[in-house]
């Protein structure tokens, strides 16, 4: 039987080099591979951690929020989430404070000083 968590169905849990850090030490390539697998399997959500990709089908936002109870280091990406939501985290109850930085017209030295 497929694994379920709070109403979300786990479609696949994959590990491997394609989900590891890329040659620049970044997660972007692994996350892209995870997204492609999510689309291929017709999932709506994926949980990524370096070396691992979990693909989920939650179907409704309320089900996804009810399932969001993990305290581990996975990053969750979902079609059911809106960009720049004011809350996130377990059950969607943690306040978020996005930071915006306008980088055009800045040189790398100035950006480094700000960060």
LUMZANU-122751 format. One line per 2 residues: number of its first residue (from 0); their letters; for each residue x, y, z of N, C-alpha, C, O. Coordinates in Angstrom, 3 decimals. Layout:
<nodes>
NUM> A> X,Y,Z,X,Y,Z,X,Y,Z,X,Y,Z; ...;
</nodes>
This chain:
<nodes>
0> XX> 0.847,-1.188,0.000,0.000,0.000,0.000,0.885,1.242,0.000,1.930,1.256,0.650; 0.476,2.290,-0.725,1.273,3.524,-0.746,1.305,4.186,0.618,0.328,4.139,1.367;
2> XX> 2.429,4.801,0.936,2.580,5.507,2.204,1.776,6.800,2.158,1.719,7.469,1.127; 1.155,7.146,3.285,0.393,8.380,3.368,0.806,9.143,4.613,1.241,8.559,5.605;
4> XX> 0.663,10.459,4.542,0.953,11.323,5.679,-0.080,12.437,5.687,-0.043,13.325,4.836; -1.000,12.395,6.640,-1.997,13.452,6.758,-2.883,13.609,5.547,-3.457,14.679,5.349;
6> XX> -3.016,12.580,4.729,-3.846,12.657,3.536,-3.063,12.806,2.250,-3.634,12.668,1.168; -1.773,13.083,2.335,-0.914,13.136,1.152,-0.381,11.736,0.870,-0.049,10.989,1.790;
8> XX> -0.305,11.394,-0.402,0.183,10.077,-0.794,1.608,10.192,-1.333,1.876,10.998,-2.224; 2.513,9.389,-0.792,3.892,9.353,-1.264,3.937,8.551,-2.560,3.648,7.354,-2.558;
10> XX> 4.298,9.201,-3.666,4.369,8.522,-4.956,5.721,7.845,-5.164,5.797,6.769,-5.756; 6.785,8.475,-4.676,8.130,7.913,-4.821,9.074,8.593,-3.846,8.913,9.767,-3.513;
12> XX> 10.058,7.833,-3.398,11.169,8.370,-2.602,12.429,7.887,-3.292,12.720,6.691,-3.322; 13.171,8.828,-3.845,14.338,8.472,-4.640,15.595,9.084,-4.038,15.569,10.183,-3.483;
14> XX> 16.695,8.349,-4.159,17.994,8.852,-3.732,18.969,8.659,-4.880,18.740,7.847,-5.777; 20.035,9.397,-4.844,21.051,9.191,-5.871,21.832,10.445,-6.164,21.534,11.529,-5.664;
16> XX> 22.845,10.263,-6.993,23.762,11.344,-7.338,23.057,12.511,-8.015,23.497,13.652,-7.872; 21.972,12.258,-8.752,21.302,13.367,-9.454,20.660,14.350,-8.477,20.329,15.470,-8.865;
18> XX> 20.480,13.954,-7.228,19.889,14.833,-6.222,20.943,15.427,-5.270,20.599,16.113,-4.308; 22.194,15.162,-5.543,23.286,15.687,-4.714,23.622,17.127,-5.113,23.025,17.675,-6.039;
20> XX> 24.575,17.729,-4.412,25.054,19.057,-4.766,25.736,19.006,-6.128,26.361,18.004,-6.473; 25.618,20.079,-6.902,26.251,20.109,-8.220,27.722,20.492,-8.109,28.253,20.615,-7.005;
22> XX> 28.369,20.677,-9.233,29.812,20.965,-9.265,30.171,22.275,-8.595,31.335,22.508,-8.267; 29.175,23.143,-8.385,29.420,24.427,-7.732,29.012,24.396,-6.252,29.026,25.422,-5.572;
24> XX> 28.647,23.195,-5.765,28.246,23.055,-4.369,26.842,23.563,-4.085,26.502,23.853,-2.937; 26.019,23.672,-5.136,24.665,24.196,-5.000,23.621,23.084,-5.124,23.890,22.039,-5.717;
26> XX> 22.446,23.310,-4.571,21.349,22.342,-4.611,20.460,22.499,-5.839,19.571,21.675,-6.055; 20.674,23.531,-6.645,19.739,23.855,-7.714,19.542,22.720,-8.709,18.413,22.474,-9.133;
28> XX> 20.597,22.027,-9.090,20.480,20.934,-10.056,19.663,19.787,-9.468,18.811,19.216,-10.149; 19.918,19.450,-8.212,19.157,18.387,-7.554,17.692,18.726,-7.423,16.833,17.867,-7.617;
30> XX> 17.397,19.979,-7.094,15.994,20.410,-6.987,15.311,20.366,-8.348,14.146,19.980,-8.448; 16.037,20.762,-9.405,15.461,20.708,-10.753,15.142,19.259,-11.137,14.084,18.991,-11.707;
32> XX> 16.034,18.341,-10.833,15.802,16.927,-11.129,14.579,16.415,-10.359,13.773,15.650,-10.888; 14.461,16.849,-9.114,13.321,16.451,-8.290,12.016,17.005,-8.882,11.007,16.302,-8.932;
34> XX> 12.041,18.252,-9.323,10.873,18.848,-9.975,10.492,18.068,-11.230,9.312,17.798,-11.456; 11.474,17.707,-12.044,11.187,16.941,-13.258,10.558,15.589,-12.926,9.630,15.154,-13.608;
36> XX> 11.054,14.929,-11.892,10.462,13.648,-11.473,9.032,13.853,-10.968,8.155,13.029,-11.227; 8.801,14.949,-10.252,7.456,15.258,-9.752,6.493,15.411,-10.919,5.389,14.868,-10.889;
38> XX> 6.898,16.137,-11.935,6.048,16.308,-13.118,5.823,14.982,-13.835,4.707,14.687,-14.263; 6.885,14.179,-13.967,6.776,12.890,-14.661,5.786,11.956,-13.957,5.020,11.244,-14.608;
40> XX> 5.812,11.968,-12.630,4.935,11.077,-11.854,3.574,11.711,-11.544,2.737,11.106,-10.874; 3.364,12.936,-12.038,2.103,13.660,-11.843,1.806,13.955,-10.370,0.659,13.916,-9.925;
42> XX> 2.876,14.251,-9.634,2.718,14.697,-8.253,2.453,16.189,-8.224,2.551,16.863,-9.249; 2.117,16.705,-7.052,1.901,18.144,-6.929,2.833,18.780,-5.895,2.814,19.995,-5.700;
44> XX> 3.651,17.951,-5.231,4.518,18.421,-4.160,5.777,17.578,-4.130,5.724,16.367,-4.348; 6.925,18.218,-3.858,8.116,17.406,-3.589,8.851,17.947,-2.382,8.862,19.149,-2.119;
46> XX> 9.470,17.021,-1.650,10.298,17.352,-0.493,11.726,17.003,-0.872,12.022,15.866,-1.239; 12.608,17.990,-0.781,13.992,17.803,-1.202,14.940,17.961,-0.022,14.810,18.884,0.781;
48> XX> 15.876,17.060,0.064,17.050,17.223,0.908,18.209,16.691,0.075,17.999,15.860,-0.809; 19.408,17.147,0.336,20.550,16.770,-0.497,20.640,15.253,-0.591,20.766,14.560,0.418;
50> XX> 20.572,14.750,-1.822,20.660,13.317,-2.074,19.335,12.576,-2.080,19.291,11.388,-2.400; 18.241,13.270,-1.725,16.942,12.581,-1.612,15.810,13.457,-2.158,15.785,14.670,-1.953;
52> XX> 14.883,12.814,-2.851,13.713,13.479,-3.413,12.475,12.640,-3.106,12.400,11.471,-3.486; 11.511,13.237,-2.422,10.232,12.575,-2.154,9.163,13.279,-2.978,9.065,14.506,-2.966;
54> XX> 8.375,12.506,-3.682,7.328,13.057,-4.535,5.976,12.675,-3.945,5.704,11.504,-3.681; 5.137,13.684,-3.744,3.859,13.515,-3.060,2.689,13.988,-3.921,2.852,14.830,-4.804;
56> XX> 1.533,13.445,-3.654,0.272,13.890,-4.260,-0.654,14.244,-3.104,-1.107,13.368,-2.368; -0.929,15.534,-2.951,-1.764,16.003,-1.838,-3.139,16.487,-2.306,-4.102,16.421,-1.543;
58> XX> -3.243,16.958,-3.513,-4.466,17.376,-4.196,-5.116,18.650,-3.665,-5.661,19.428,-4.448; -5.072,18.879,-2.363,-5.694,20.101,-1.813,-4.719,20.763,-0.836,-3.951,20.094,-0.145;
60> XX> -4.774,22.063,-0.803,-3.912,22.838,0.084,-4.139,22.472,1.552,-3.177,22.357,2.312; -5.378,22.292,1.953,-5.673,21.953,3.350,-5.017,20.632,3.752,-4.550,20.486,4.882;
62> XX> -4.985,19.677,2.833,-4.346,18.384,3.100,-2.831,18.567,3.231,-2.204,17.981,4.113; -2.258,19.373,2.360,-0.820,19.640,2.424,-0.455,20.292,3.753,0.504,19.873,4.400;
64> XX> -1.201,21.307,4.169,-0.908,21.984,5.434,-1.046,21.036,6.620,-0.247,21.099,7.554; -2.033,20.170,6.597,-2.228,19.211,7.681,-1.056,18.227,7.747,-0.716,17.725,8.819;
66> XX> -0.447,17.961,6.599,0.677,17.021,6.532,2.000,17.653,6.911,2.968,16.938,7.170; 2.068,18.964,6.949,3.335,19.679,7.154,3.720,19.687,8.624,3.596,20.706,9.304;
68> XX> 4.183,18.551,9.105,4.529,18.423,10.520,5.988,18.052,10.739,6.424,17.928,11.883; 6.744,17.875,9.676,8.121,17.419,9.785,9.011,18.486,10.414,8.845,19.679,10.160;
70> XX> 9.946,18.044,11.231,10.906,18.976,11.819,12.303,18.743,11.255,13.272,19.314,11.757; 12.422,17.902,10.206,13.742,17.653,9.631,14.100,18.733,8.614,13.386,19.726,8.482;
72> XX> 15.189,18.542,7.908,15.731,19.610,7.072,15.254,19.568,5.622,15.905,20.151,4.755; 14.164,18.911,5.337,13.656,18.874,3.970,13.062,20.219,3.589,12.483,20.919,4.420;
74> XX> 13.217,20.566,2.321,12.559,21.742,1.775,11.382,21.246,0.952,11.528,20.314,0.161; 10.225,21.854,1.129,9.016,21.411,0.438,8.623,22.444,-0.603,8.573,23.641,-0.324;
76> XX> 8.345,21.964,-1.802,7.890,22.793,-2.910,6.588,22.192,-3.415,6.503,20.978,-3.602; 5.568,23.022,-3.641,4.276,22.492,-4.027,3.522,23.447,-4.948,3.632,24.668,-4.829;
78> XX> 2.763,22.870,-5.858,1.852,23.649,-6.696,0.724,24.230,-5.852,0.034,25.153,-6.285; 0.539,23.701,-4.668,-0.564,24.117,-3.801,-0.203,25.332,-2.948,-1.047,25.854,-2.220;
80> XX> 1.042,25.777,-3.038,1.493,26.945,-2.275,1.555,28.169,-3.176,1.808,28.065,-4.376; 1.324,29.304,-2.591,1.442,30.567,-3.318,2.843,31.130,-3.093,3.449,30.902,-2.046;
82> XX> 3.342,31.852,-4.060,4.637,32.504,-3.914,4.531,33.581,-2.846,3.562,34.340,-2.811; 5.526,33.642,-1.981,5.638,34.704,-0.988,4.488,34.711,0.019,3.957,35.770,0.351;
84> XX> 4.111,33.542,0.496,3.058,33.459,1.505,3.541,34.049,2.822,4.728,33.956,3.135; 2.651,34.654,3.598,3.065,35.266,4.871,3.311,34.244,5.980,3.901,34.588,7.004;
86> XX> 2.871,32.990,5.798,3.097,31.941,6.794,3.604,30.686,6.102,3.362,30.479,4.913; 4.316,29.841,6.865,4.841,28.581,6.342,5.144,27.671,7.521,4.643,27.896,8.623;
88> XX> 5.958,26.647,7.299,6.380,25.763,8.382,5.318,24.756,8.767,4.345,24.560,8.038; 5.503,24.109,9.923,4.555,23.087,10.360,3.111,23.600,10.392,2.792,24.574,11.074;
90> XX> 2.274,22.932,9.654,0.835,23.254,9.542,0.588,24.690,9.073,-0.494,25.236,9.286; 1.583,25.295,8.441,1.425,26.634,7.893,1.185,27.702,8.936,0.442,28.653,8.689;
92> XX> 1.806,27.562,10.111,1.529,28.487,11.205,2.705,29.372,11.604,2.570,30.177,12.526; 3.860,29.249,10.936,4.999,30.091,11.276,4.993,31.329,10.395,4.838,31.232,9.178;
94> XX> 5.162,32.498,11.014,5.209,33.749,10.262,6.487,33.803,9.432,7.547,33.369,9.883; 6.381,34.326,8.244,7.539,34.515,7.378,7.747,35.995,7.149,6.787,36.761,7.062;
96> XX> 8.984,36.390,7.053,9.330,37.782,6.777,10.284,37.820,5.592,11.501,37.804,5.772; 9.741,37.869,4.392,10.617,37.889,3.214,11.493,39.142,3.191,11.099,40.207,3.667;
98> XX> 12.666,38.988,2.637,13.594,40.100,2.477,13.810,40.292,0.982,14.072,39.331,0.258; 13.701,41.510,0.531,13.910,41.818,-0.880,15.128,42.715,-1.010,15.310,43.655,-0.237;
100> XX> 15.947,42.415,-1.983,17.127,43.217,-2.236,17.162,43.536,-3.720,17.081,42.634,-4.553; 17.280,44.788,-4.049,17.395,45.208,-5.434,18.878,45.175,-5.796,19.662,45.978,-5.291;
102> XX> 19.264,44.237,-6.679,20.675,44.026,-6.951,21.184,44.753,-8.193,22.390,44.963,-8.317; 20.321,45.136,-9.101,20.859,45.834,-10.259,21.421,47.174,-9.812,20.926,47.793,-8.870;
104> XX> 22.434,47.592,-10.486,23.199,48.793,-10.187,24.138,48.609,-8.987,24.798,49.567,-8.585; 24.213,47.434,-8.421,25.149,47.165,-7.337,26.304,46.354,-7.915,26.098,45.513,-8.790;
106> XX> 27.498,46.600,-7.436,28.611,45.742,-7.848,28.797,44.648,-6.788,28.221,44.719,-5.703; 29.599,43.651,-7.113,29.760,42.505,-6.221,30.361,42.893,-4.868,30.005,42.306,-3.846;
108> XX> 31.248,43.853,-4.851,31.864,44.286,-3.596,30.800,44.865,-2.661,30.781,44.559,-1.469; 29.912,45.706,-3.210,28.853,46.298,-2.395,27.863,45.247,-1.902,27.405,45.308,-0.761;
110> XX> 27.535,44.289,-2.757,26.623,43.209,-2.356,27.239,42.404,-1.223,26.558,42.076,-0.251; 28.522,42.085,-1.340,29.207,41.331,-0.287,29.196,42.072,1.041,29.034,41.458,2.096;
112> XX> 29.366,43.385,0.995,29.336,44.174,2.226,27.966,44.133,2.890,27.876,44.088,4.116; 26.899,44.147,2.093,25.535,44.106,2.627,25.186,42.745,3.220,24.467,42.660,4.216;
114> X> 25.697,41.686,2.603,25.374,40.330,3.065,26.261,39.945,4.216,26.142,38.839,4.744;
</nodes>
